[in-house]
Amino acid sequence: MNADWSDPDVVRVGDDHYLTASSFGRAPGLPLLHSRDLVNWTLVGHALDRLEPAADFAAPRHDRGVWAPSLRHHAGRFWIFWGDPDHGIQQINSARIEGPWSSPHLLKAGQGLIDACPLWDEETGEAYLVHAWAKSRSGIKNRLTGHRMSPDGRELLDEGTTLVDGDQLPGWFTLEGPKLYRHDGHFWILAPAGGVETGWQGAFRSREFSGPYEERVVLAQGRTDVNGPHQGGWVRTAAGEDWFLHFQARGAYGRVVHLQPMCWDAEGWPVIGDAGEPVSVHTKPDTPEQPVTAPAVDDDFPGGRPGRQWQWTANPGPGRIGEAAPGQDGLRLTCVRTAYAHDLRLLPDVLVQRLPAEEFAVEVDLALDSDVPGAKAGLAVLGDAFSWIGLEAGADGTPLLVHRFAEGVAVRERDAAEPRASPGGRARLRVEVTAGARCRFSADTGDGFRPSGQVFAATPWRWVGALLGLFATAPAGSGPAGTACFTAFRTTRHQPTEKSRR
């Protein structure tokens, strides 16, 4: 999946495969995806409506929240465990992937507890948990800690022991992201090390949960262009094939997901990809033929609501989405009054989704219904730096087409092009993204699309790829400031070739 599904984990239930990923400080969190063949995926919802404590996520915080979740199915229920680096290890569960999901349960409180993964041993009835550490909060890194856990997943039964100390392994550093399994009489921990951009995937095994563990590098970049093949999950299909999903950090595009074949060598160790190097083309899993699908991007906003692909950059406040007229589609965003309208990076009320491909174009219709000077709305590409094009009410309330940007070090936006009149307060907005996440903005205010400003090079946020965004704001003050209506959000992208579908 050529989009930012960071830190993926996967589980099979019957003939169905399910995947979740990190969502950090965005809401709703914990995306849930479904596939029958591990290749074609659809987004079916989110498991976490809002982040708690609410005060911590009232503004965008892409270095907090949901880090590296683990998805499992046990005792007829789906389970998701994750580490919030500022609060501890959380757990939720549900009888159905679509929910309803339980409220988060704090399983282990503490700073720097991340990348939690449970294991239920079906033979013995014992349950276990493993997690990693974030040095930024705890002062500890390069270490995996294990616990015995109550079978209901609500209590840890011991103080925890170090299962693997990366400082004792020559050349190993930044050991994190463990996934815990039982296979062939061993406890297995699949965990990456060496850093997101440049590291490798490791495997550890032991006859006893407490260790000692043998280690081996089972996937590394080698001669390929897949840098730092990193953190993912092993899944066995109904046909008995083994596969491994992992991510690759690709700058502004975020952490994109790769699927690798997996088998076992004569010594019982996993072999991932082509003798331990990632493959870019491979025969698909042995599953019934499925239609070519990908997580949704386009949206007509039926009934005035955004599709599942959208998230807010933080917990949204009330009344951010206005009521659509009966029988009409289109997203009506309230122009939220704020003292931070000069910097989209500070706003919790930006509706965002992932960049959907390496090269694509996106368009959306916008109508601004406000004569409050400074009220504005638009289409943005948002990261450490950002740029947007849209409409703004001028000093006399006249709608203008504006294009603004801010560098990563800038504290406020500035014009990327001279404002110009927008008759009727309507425009069709467009961003064309080419290789390297280079973005060309344009708009049609009734006389055809006209390019605007310089090419903008998108940048990631911390831990998060660049995002497409829709927003509506107004200067601080009192009283309503109007609304903005977005319709017909559409993308076009290069179609996959038959070779890449195999």
HELIX and SHEET records of a PDB file:
HELIX    1   1 ALA A   54  PHE A   57  5                                   4    
HELIX    2   2 LYS A  135  SER A  138  1                                   4    
HELIX    3   3 GLY A  166  GLN A  168  5                                   3    
HELIX    4   4 GLY A  251  TYR A  253  5                                   3    
HELIX    5   5 PRO A  302  GLY A  304  5                                   3    
HELIX    6   6 LEU A  344  LEU A  346  5                                   3    
HELIX    7   7 PRO A  423  GLY A  425  5                                   3    
HELIX    8   8 GLU A  498  ARG A  501  1                                   4    
SHEET    1   A 4 ASP A   9  VAL A  13  0                                        
SHEET    2   A 4 ASP A  16  THR A  20 -1                                        
SHEET    3   A 4 GLY A  29  SER A  35 -1                                        
SHEET    4   A 4 THR A  42  LEU A  48 -1                                        
SHEET    1   B 4 TRP A  67  HIS A  74  0                                        
SHEET    2   B 4 ARG A  77  ASP A  84 -1                                        
SHEET    3   B 4 GLY A  88  SER A  94 -1                                        
SHEET    4   B 4 HIS A 105  ALA A 109 -1                                        
SHEET    1   C 4 LEU A 113  TRP A 120  0                                        
SHEET    2   C 4 ALA A 127  TRP A 133 -1                                        
SHEET    3   C 4 ARG A 143  MET A 149 -1                                        
SHEET    4   C 4 THR A 161  ASP A 165 -1                                        
SHEET    1   D 4 LYS A 179  HIS A 183  0                                        
SHEET    2   D 4 HIS A 186  ALA A 193 -1                                        
SHEET    3   D 4 TRP A 200  SER A 206 -1                                        
SHEET    4   D 4 GLU A 214  LEU A 219 -1                                        
SHEET    1   E 4 HIS A 230  ARG A 236  0                                        
SHEET    2   E 4 ASP A 242  ALA A 249 -1                                        
SHEET    3   E 4 ARG A 255  TRP A 264 -1                                        
SHEET    4   E 4 PRO A 270  ILE A 272 -1                                        
SHEET    1   F 4 GLN A 311  TRP A 312  0                                        
SHEET    2   F 4 LEU A 351  ARG A 354 -1                                        
SHEET    3   F 4 LEU A 467  PRO A 475 -1                                        
SHEET    4   F 4 VAL A 336  THR A 338  1                                        
SHEET    1   G 7 GLN A 311  TRP A 312  0                                        
SHEET    2   G 7 LEU A 351  ARG A 354 -1                                        
SHEET    3   G 7 LEU A 467  PRO A 475 -1                                        
SHEET    4   G 7 LYS A 376  LEU A 382 -1                                        
SHEET    5   G 7 PHE A 386  ALA A 393 -1                                        
SHEET    6   G 7 PRO A 399  ALA A 406 -1                                        
SHEET    7   G 7 ARG A 414  ALA A 421 -1                                        
SHEET    1   H 6 LEU A 331  THR A 334  0                                        
SHEET    2   H 6 THR A 483  ARG A 493 -1                                        
SHEET    3   H 6 PHE A 360  ASP A 369 -1                                        
SHEET    4   H 6 ARG A 426  THR A 434 -1                                        
SHEET    5   H 6 ARG A 438  ASP A 444 -1                                        
SHEET    6   H 6 ARG A 450  ALA A 457 -1                                        
END                                                                             
